[in-house]
Amino acid sequence: HPNAGADGHNLKSTDLCAAWEDVQLMVSQGWLCRASEEQLADTEERMKYQGLWAHFWCLRGFSWLLQQWSAAAQLRPRRV
């Protein structure tokens, strides 16, 4: 789609492209899978801008994904 990766909705193109690279890495690691268009309900945005939006599911759940991110970032929870 011509608008894919463009500045807009308070996002910069460079940030969007960096996020896309992160998503593609998670897909290659088997953490995420792309949802097919047939599996999603119609939305105004998708109907109006066919092919612009990409939706992904975390195969092991979102909490698992956050645990992976935390481990990769070497976050250490602390009590406040």
Secondary structure, 3 states (H helix, E strand, C coil): CCCCCCCECCECHHHHHHHHHHHHHHHHCCCEEECCHHHCCCCHHHHHCCCCCCCEEECCCHHHHHHHHHHHCCCCCCCC
